[in-house]
Amino acid sequence: MDAIDLLMTRCSNGKLGEPAPDEETLQLAIQAAVRAPDHGALRPWRFQLIRGAAREQLGKVMREALRRRTPDLAPALLDKEQSKPMRAPLLIVVSARVREHVKVPGVEQMLSAAAAAQNILLALHARGYTGMWRTGPAAYDSYVREALGMPEGDVIVGFLYTGTATTAPPPIKRPTPDDYLEEWTGPVE
């Protein structure tokens, strides 16, 4: 698949099953990730693989984080939160190790990690796997971050749910580029 086909055919699909990406594909995906733009060569990206029983442990962490945020929540909603990591055979947690830098603001470090996440999804797609980038309140919860062993200041950019598509992705009407493209010709007066 050439690069343009890869970019034009990658799509999210939440219906994932086995097999998960193999070790060679994972290594390739992480190699692609660390080629992301990186102002200042800070290498802010971090990647954690969560598979097997560790998904169940992450589900318990996510459940507890939700319970702490919303103490009176119905048990069924807590159960739903706990089951989220089981939606795919492999999760890749992409985070940014944000640090003070005179020339590289934190937002650029997070954007670099986001670019790394996109590179992972593209590499997986090139190898026939599917991924779904998710965030939600758990991604921004300090309890989750701490349970994953991240130091203060790290930011979860996303949970990449990965595996093999079990169904075709739902059809999505793609935006027309002209709706988002304009040419700037000088300051607005």
C-alpha positions as CSV (number, residue, x, y, z in Angstrom):
1,M,0.0,0.0,0.0
2,D,1.5,3.3,-0.9
3,A,1.5,6.3,1.5
4,I,-1.5,8.1,0.0
5,D,-3.6,4.9,0.0
6,L,-2.6,4.3,3.6
7,L,-3.7,7.9,4.6
8,M,-6.9,7.7,2.7
9,T,-8.0,4.3,3.9
10,R,-7.1,4.4,7.6
11,C,-10.2,4.7,9.7
12,S,-11.3,3.9,13.3
13,N,-13.1,0.7,14.0
14,G,-14.2,-0.1,17.5
15,K,-15.1,-3.7,16.7
16,L,-11.8,-5.4,17.4
17,G,-10.8,-9.0,18.2
18,E,-7.8,-11.3,18.0
19,P,-5.2,-11.4,16.8
20,A,-3.6,-8.4,18.3
21,P,-0.7,-7.0,16.4
22,D,2.3,-9.3,16.5
23,E,5.6,-8.3,18.1
24,E,7.3,-7.5,14.8
25,T,4.4,-5.2,13.9
26,L,4.5,-3.6,17.4
27,Q,8.2,-2.9,17.1
28,L,7.6,-1.3,13.6
29,A,4.8,0.8,15.0
30,I,6.9,2.1,17.8
31,Q,9.7,2.8,15.4
32,A,7.2,4.8,13.3
33,A,6.0,6.6,16.5
34,V,9.4,7.9,17.4
35,R,9.8,9.4,14.0
36,A,7.1,12.0,15.0
37,P,8.0,15.7,14.7
38,D,9.8,16.6,17.9
39,H,10.7,20.2,18.4
40,G,13.9,20.4,20.5
41,A,14.5,16.6,20.3
42,L,12.9,16.2,23.7
43,R,11.5,12.8,22.9
44,P,8.4,13.3,25.1
45,W,6.6,10.2,24.0
46,R,5.9,7.2,26.2
47,F,4.2,4.0,25.3
48,Q,2.7,1.3,27.5
49,L,1.3,-2.0,26.2
50,I,-1.6,-3.4,28.0
51,R,-2.8,-6.9,27.1
52,G,-4.0,-10.1,28.6
53,A,-5.0,-9.9,32.3
54,A,-3.5,-6.4,32.6
55,R,-6.6,-5.2,30.7
56,E,-8.7,-6.5,33.5
57,Q,-6.5,-4.6,36.0
58,L,-6.8,-1.4,34.0
59,G,-10.6,-1.9,34.0
60,K,-10.6,-2.0,37.8
61,V,-8.5,1.1,37.9
62,M,-10.9,2.9,35.5
63,R,-13.8,1.8,37.5
64,E,-12.3,3.1,40.7
65,A,-11.4,6.4,39.0
66,L,-15.0,6.8,37.9
67,R,-16.3,5.9,41.3
68,R,-14.1,8.6,42.9
69,R,-15.2,11.2,40.3
70,T,-18.9,10.3,40.7
71,P,-19.5,8.5,44.0
72,D,-23.2,7.9,43.6
73,L,-23.0,6.4,40.1
74,A,-25.1,3.3,39.4
75,P,-23.2,0.0,39.5
76,A,-24.2,-0.8,35.9
77,L,-22.3,2.3,34.8
78,L,-19.3,1.4,36.9
79,D,-19.4,-2.1,35.3
80,K,-19.5,-0.6,31.8
81,E,-16.4,1.5,32.6
82,Q,-14.6,-1.5,33.9
83,S,-15.3,-3.5,30.7
84,K,-13.8,-0.8,28.4
85,P,-10.3,-2.2,28.2
86,M,-11.7,-5.6,27.1
87,R,-12.9,-4.1,23.8
88,A,-9.6,-4.9,22.2
89,P,-6.9,-7.5,22.6
90,L,-4.2,-4.8,23.0
91,L,-4.2,-1.3,24.3
92,I,-1.3,1.1,23.7
93,V,-1.3,4.0,26.2
94,V,0.4,7.0,24.5
95,S,1.5,9.7,26.9
96,A,3.7,12.7,26.9
97,R,6.4,13.4,29.4
98,V,6.0,17.2,29.6
99,R,8.8,19.2,31.0
100,E,9.7,22.8,31.2
101,H,11.7,24.0,28.3
102,V,12.6,27.6,27.2
103,K,11.8,27.0,23.5
104,V,9.3,24.1,23.5
105,P,6.0,24.7,25.4
106,G,4.2,21.8,26.9
107,V,1.5,21.9,24.2
108,E,4.1,21.1,21.6
109,Q,5.4,18.2,23.6
110,M,1.8,16.8,23.8
111,L,1.3,17.4,20.1
112,S,4.5,15.4,19.4
113,A,3.0,12.5,21.4
114,A,-0.2,12.9,19.4
115,A,1.7,12.7,16.2
116,A,3.4,9.6,17.5
117,A,0.0,8.0,18.2
118,Q,-1.1,8.7,14.7
119,N,2.0,7.1,13.4
120,I,1.3,4.0,15.4
121,L,-2.3,3.8,14.0
122,L,-0.9,4.3,10.4
123,A,1.8,1.6,10.9
124,L,-0.8,-0.8,12.3
125,H,-3.1,-0.1,9.3
126,A,-0.3,-0.7,6.9
127,R,0.2,-4.2,8.5
128,G,-3.5,-5.1,8.3
129,Y,-4.5,-4.3,11.9
130,T,-7.1,-1.8,13.1
131,G,-7.0,0.8,15.9
132,M,-9.3,3.2,17.7
133,W,-8.0,6.2,19.5
134,R,-9.9,6.9,22.7
135,T,-9.6,9.3,25.5
136,G,-12.5,10.3,27.8
137,P,-12.4,11.2,31.4
138,A,-10.1,8.3,32.3
139,A,-7.3,9.8,30.2
140,Y,-7.3,12.9,32.2
141,D,-7.7,11.3,35.7
142,S,-4.8,11.5,38.0
143,Y,-5.8,8.2,39.7
144,V,-5.5,6.4,36.3
145,R,-2.2,8.2,35.5
146,E,-0.7,7.3,38.9
147,A,-1.9,3.6,38.6
148,L,-0.1,3.5,35.3
149,G,3.1,4.6,37.1
150,M,3.3,7.9,35.4
151,P,5.1,10.7,37.2
152,E,3.5,14.1,37.9
153,G,3.4,16.1,34.7
154,D,2.9,13.2,32.3
155,V,-0.2,13.5,30.2
156,I,-2.1,10.6,28.6
157,V,-2.7,11.5,25.0
158,G,-4.8,8.5,24.2
159,F,-5.6,4.9,24.7
160,L,-5.1,3.1,21.3
161,Y,-7.4,0.1,21.2
162,T,-5.8,-2.3,18.7
163,G,-6.5,-5.6,17.1
164,T,-8.1,-7.2,14.1
165,A,-11.4,-5.8,12.8
166,T,-14.3,-8.2,13.4
167,T,-16.6,-6.2,11.2
168,A,-16.3,-3.6,8.5
169,P,-16.1,0.0,9.9
170,P,-19.3,1.9,9.8
171,P,-19.6,4.2,6.7
172,I,-18.6,7.7,7.5
173,K,-19.2,10.7,5.4
174,R,-15.8,12.3,5.0
175,P,-15.5,16.1,5.1
176,T,-14.8,18.0,1.9
177,P,-11.4,19.6,2.2
178,D,-12.7,22.9,0.7
179,D,-14.9,23.3,3.8
180,Y,-11.7,23.6,5.9
181,L,-9.2,25.2,3.5
182,E,-8.6,28.9,2.9
183,E,-5.8,30.9,1.6
184,W,-4.5,33.8,3.7
185,T,-3.4,36.8,1.7
186,G,-2.6,39.3,4.5
187,P,-3.8,40.8,7.7
188,V,-7.5,41.3,8.2
189,E,-8.3,45.0,8.4
